[in-house]
Amino acid sequence: MMVISIGVYLSKNLGVNPIGGSLLGLVCFLTHGSYVLIENGAIVIPSSHVTIYPIVIPSLSSYLLRFYFRLLKLTTASLLGISRFLRVNLQMVTPFILVFITLYIVVPYGAVIIDWIFAQFCNFLQERELYEKGLVRQLLTSLFWLVAVHSSNAFDSLFRFSTPSYFLGAQGACLG
């Protein structure tokens, strides 16, 4: 649901078709986000597999879609040898294919970078006192609200721990 809503609103604000942008974001998320897995011939959605991809992939797909639409509008406008019908269809289909291929190339490298950033952030948080952890949590949840993401749930999901264990000092995936 979050992937579709981010795709719709961001595509609409960027001047791209909101339905096409949201569906492209959803397809790219399901394909590249490793959220839906196939195990032993069955489709499985792991409950513990929460990542930042539902925010990043539809955002990237909407911005890339706008970029490729503008690029192809300039490129195909200079092609005089093709019909108007073919030019319009090329301008519609080609950006979707290019966004999908771009994310297919970028997401694995992005995953490595995001994992490294989260590891550094977790190491930073583990060395902090309780009041500093609370301050960092408050700042990040406020930043999440700025991009219209439910802050406490997003923070807990990304760092895989519950708020009471966070403040009581129990072991979590990120905080100890």
C-alpha positions as CSV (number, residue, x, y, z in Angstrom):
1,M,0.0,0.0,0.0
2,M,2.8,2.4,0.9
3,V,4.6,1.7,-2.4
4,I,1.5,2.5,-4.4
5,S,0.7,5.7,-2.4
6,I,4.3,7.0,-2.7
7,G,4.3,6.2,-6.4
8,V,0.9,8.0,-7.0
9,Y,1.7,11.2,-5.1
10,L,5.3,11.5,-6.2
11,S,4.4,10.8,-9.9
12,K,1.5,13.3,-9.8
13,N,3.8,16.0,-8.3
14,L,6.5,15.3,-10.9
15,G,4.1,15.6,-13.8
16,V,4.2,11.9,-14.7
17,N,1.1,9.7,-15.2
18,P,0.2,8.7,-11.6
19,I,-1.3,5.3,-12.5
20,G,1.7,4.4,-14.6
21,G,4.2,5.7,-12.1
22,S,2.6,3.8,-9.2
23,L,2.3,0.6,-11.1
24,L,5.9,0.9,-12.3
25,G,7.0,1.5,-8.7
26,L,5.0,-1.6,-7.5
27,V,6.4,-3.8,-10.2
28,C,9.9,-2.6,-9.5
29,F,9.5,-3.1,-5.8
30,L,8.1,-6.6,-6.2
31,T,10.8,-7.5,-8.6
32,H,13.9,-5.8,-7.1
33,G,12.9,-5.5,-3.5
34,S,13.2,-9.2,-2.5
35,Y,10.0,-8.7,-0.5
36,V,8.0,-11.5,-2.3
37,L,10.0,-14.7,-2.4
38,I,9.3,-18.0,-4.1
39,E,10.3,-21.0,-1.9
40,N,9.5,-24.6,-2.8
41,G,7.1,-23.4,-5.5
42,A,5.1,-21.3,-3.2
43,I,4.9,-17.5,-2.9
44,V,6.1,-16.4,0.5
45,I,6.1,-12.9,2.1
46,P,8.5,-13.1,5.1
47,S,7.1,-11.1,8.1
48,S,10.6,-10.3,9.4
49,H,11.8,-9.0,6.0
50,V,11.2,-5.2,6.3
51,T,13.5,-2.9,4.4
52,I,13.7,0.7,3.3
53,Y,12.8,-0.4,-0.3
54,P,9.1,0.5,-0.1
55,I,10.2,4.1,0.2
56,V,13.3,4.2,-2.0
57,I,12.1,2.1,-5.0
58,P,8.9,4.0,-5.9
59,S,10.7,7.3,-5.3
60,L,13.6,6.3,-7.6
61,S,11.2,4.9,-10.2
62,S,9.1,8.1,-10.3
63,Y,12.2,10.4,-10.7
64,L,13.8,8.1,-13.3
65,L,10.5,7.9,-15.2
66,R,10.3,11.7,-15.4
67,F,14.0,11.8,-16.4
68,Y,13.6,9.3,-19.2
69,F,10.3,10.8,-20.4
70,R,12.1,14.2,-20.8
71,L,15.2,12.6,-22.4
72,L,13.1,10.6,-25.0
73,K,10.9,13.5,-25.8
74,L,14.0,15.4,-26.9
75,T,15.5,12.4,-28.7
76,T,12.5,11.2,-30.5
77,A,11.3,14.7,-31.5
78,S,14.3,14.8,-33.9
79,L,13.5,11.5,-35.6
80,L,11.6,12.5,-38.7
81,G,11.6,9.1,-40.4
82,I,9.1,7.5,-38.1
83,S,5.3,8.0,-37.9
84,R,3.7,10.0,-35.2
85,F,1.9,6.9,-33.8
86,L,5.2,5.0,-33.4
87,R,6.9,8.0,-31.9
88,V,4.1,8.4,-29.3
89,N,4.3,4.7,-28.4
90,L,8.1,4.7,-28.2
91,Q,7.8,7.7,-25.9
92,M,5.4,5.8,-23.6
93,V,6.9,2.3,-23.4
94,T,10.6,3.0,-23.6
95,P,10.9,5.0,-20.4
96,F,9.2,2.2,-18.4
97,I,11.7,-0.4,-19.8
98,L,14.6,1.9,-19.1
99,V,13.5,2.5,-15.5
100,F,13.1,-1.2,-14.9
101,I,16.6,-2.0,-16.3
102,T,18.2,1.0,-14.4
103,L,16.8,-0.3,-11.1
104,Y,17.8,-3.8,-12.0
105,I,21.4,-2.5,-12.2
106,V,21.2,0.0,-9.3
107,V,19.4,-1.8,-6.6
108,P,22.0,-4.5,-5.8
109,Y,24.7,-1.8,-5.4
110,G,22.3,0.3,-3.5
111,A,21.6,-2.6,-1.1
112,V,25.3,-2.8,-0.3
113,I,25.5,0.9,0.3
114,I,22.4,0.9,2.5
115,D,23.6,-2.1,4.5
116,W,26.9,-0.3,5.1
117,I,25.1,2.9,6.2
118,F,22.8,1.0,8.6
119,A,25.8,-0.9,10.0
120,Q,27.6,2.4,10.7
121,F,24.5,3.9,12.2
122,C,23.9,0.9,14.4
123,N,27.5,1.0,15.6
124,F,27.1,4.7,16.3
125,L,23.9,4.0,18.3
126,Q,25.3,1.2,20.3
127,E,28.0,3.5,21.7
128,R,25.5,6.1,22.9
129,E,23.8,6.7,26.3
130,L,20.1,6.3,26.7
131,Y,19.2,9.9,26.4
132,E,21.3,10.2,23.2
133,K,19.5,7.2,21.7
134,G,16.1,8.8,22.6
135,L,17.2,12.1,20.9
136,V,18.4,10.3,17.8
137,R,15.1,8.3,17.6
138,Q,13.1,11.5,18.0
139,L,15.0,13.3,15.3
140,L,14.7,10.4,12.8
141,T,11.0,9.9,13.5
142,S,10.5,13.6,12.9
143,L,12.3,13.4,9.6
144,F,10.2,10.4,8.6
145,W,7.1,12.5,9.2
146,L,8.4,15.1,6.7
147,V,8.3,12.5,3.9
148,A,4.8,11.3,5.0
149,V,6.0,8.0,6.5
150,H,4.5,6.9,9.8
151,S,7.6,7.5,11.9
152,S,7.6,5.2,14.8
153,N,6.6,2.1,12.8
154,A,9.1,2.9,10.1
155,F,11.9,3.4,12.7
156,D,11.1,0.2,14.5
157,S,10.8,-1.7,11.2
158,L,14.0,-0.5,9.8
159,F,16.0,-1.2,12.9
160,R,14.1,-4.3,13.8
161,F,13.4,-3.7,17.5
162,S,10.5,-2.6,19.7
163,T,10.5,0.7,21.5
164,P,10.3,-0.8,25.1
165,S,13.3,-3.0,24.5
166,Y,15.1,0.0,23.0
167,F,14.7,2.1,26.1
168,L,15.2,-0.8,28.5
169,G,18.5,-1.8,26.9
170,A,17.5,-5.2,25.7
171,Q,19.2,-6.8,22.7
172,G,17.8,-5.8,19.3
173,A,19.1,-6.2,15.7
174,C,20.7,-2.8,15.9
175,L,20.8,-1.8,19.5
176,G,22.3,-3.5,22.4
